Amino acid sequence: MTKHSTNGQSSIPAAPWDALTAWNGPIMAVFGQAGEAYAKGCIEWQQELARFIGERLGEDQRAQQSFSKCRSFSDVANVQQSWALTAAKAYAEGASNLTQIMSRCAQQGITPLSDAGSKPPNGGK
């Protein structure tokens, strides 16, 4: 609910707007740092996915070549077991790498305002 002044003047004090204006620089610095960390994290994430996919495609191709050389059911079982173990290890490492990227991105993108210059310029005046 707004208060209306009987003398035609606004009853909203200017001080809150002055404080917001004074904090604009530090707040924008924090947003800028978060945006930069996010962009770097996205690039690193995409690079890790491309690396992982390339590695898995190569392993799958090697497994197919090994299957073509199998002479018995035992050979097939050994190739399949080796492929499955390698794939499970790769997926676990890939998930760990993506988690580390996400964690690093979050840590670099979140800087407390006190670390980014919490005192407004001119003491907020």
C-alpha positions in Angstrom: 0.0 0.0 0.0 1.4 3.4 -0.9 1.1 6.5 1.1 0.0 9.6 -0.6 1.3 13.0 0.6 -1.2 15.7 1.1 1.3 18.3 -0.1 1.8 16.6 -3.5 5.4 15.4 -2.7 6.4 11.8 -2.9 6.7 10.0 0.4 9.3 7.5 -1.0 12.7 8.3 0.5 15.7 8.6 -1.9 18.1 6.8 0.3 17.2 3.2 -0.8 17.8 4.2 -4.4 21.1 5.8 -3.5 22.1 2.6 -1.8 21.1 0.4 -4.8 23.1 2.7 -7.1 26.1 2.6 -4.8 26.0 -1.3 -4.8 25.6 -1.6 -8.5 29.4 -1.9 -9.3 30.1 -4.7 -6.7 26.9 -6.6 -7.7 27.7 -6.4 -11.4 31.3 -7.6 -10.6 29.8 -10.7 -8.9 27.4 -11.3 -11.9 30.3 -10.9 -14.3 32.5 -13.3 -12.5 29.6 -15.9 -12.3 28.9 -15.5 -16.0 32.6 -16.0 -16.9 32.8 -19.1 -14.7 29.6 -20.4 -16.3 30.9 -19.9 -19.8 34.2 -21.5 -19.1 32.4 -24.4 -17.4 30.2 -24.9 -20.4 33.2 -25.1 -22.7 35.0 -27.5 -20.5 31.9 -29.6 -20.1 31.5 -29.9 -23.9 35.2 -30.7 -24.3 34.9 -33.5 -21.8 31.8 -34.9 -23.5 33.6 -34.9 -26.9 36.7 -36.6 -25.4 34.5 -39.2 -23.7 32.5 -40.0 -26.8 35.6 -40.2 -28.9 37.2 -42.6 -26.4 34.1 -44.8 -26.2 33.7 -45.0 -30.0 37.3 -46.1 -30.3 36.8 -48.8 -27.6 33.6 -50.0 -29.3 35.4 -50.3 -32.6 38.3 -52.2 -31.0 35.7 -54.6 -29.4 34.1 -55.2 -32.7 37.4 -56.0 -34.3 38.1 -58.4 -31.4 34.7 -60.1 -31.9 35.5 -60.7 -35.5 38.5 -62.7 -34.5 36.7 -64.9 -32.0 36.7 -68.7 -32.7 34.7 -69.9 -29.7 32.0 -68.9 -27.3 34.7 -68.5 -24.6 36.5 -66.0 -26.8 33.3 -64.0 -27.3 32.6 -64.1 -23.5 36.1 -62.8 -22.8 35.9 -60.0 -25.3 32.5 -59.0 -24.0 33.6 -59.1 -20.4 36.7 -57.0 -21.2 34.6 -54.5 -23.1 32.0 -54.2 -20.3 34.6 -53.7 -17.6 36.3 -51.0 -19.7 33.0 -49.3 -20.4 31.9 -49.3 -16.8 35.3 -47.8 -15.7 35.1 -45.2 -18.4 31.6 -44.1 -17.5 32.5 -43.9 -13.8 35.5 -41.7 -14.7 33.5 -39.6 -17.1 30.8 -39.0 -14.5 33.5 -38.0 -12.0 35.1 -35.6 -14.5 31.8 -33.9 -15.2 31.1 -33.6 -11.5 34.5 -32.0 -10.9 33.8 -29.6 -13.8 30.5 -28.6 -12.3 31.9 -28.2 -8.8 34.8 -26.1 -10.1 32.3 -23.9 -12.1 30.1 -23.4 -9.0 33.1 -22.6 -6.8 34.5 -20.0 -9.2 31.2 -18.5 -10.0 30.1 -17.9 -6.5 32.0 -15.2 -4.7 30.5 -13.7 -1.6 29.8 -10.0 -2.1 32.2 -9.3 0.8 35.0 -10.7 -1.4 34.0 -8.8 -4.4 34.1 -5.4 -2.7 31.2 -5.3 -0.3 31.6 -1.7 0.6 29.7 0.5 -1.8 31.7 3.4 -3.3 31.9 6.5 -1.2 30.7 4.6 1.8 27.2 4.4 0.3 26.8 8.2 0.4 
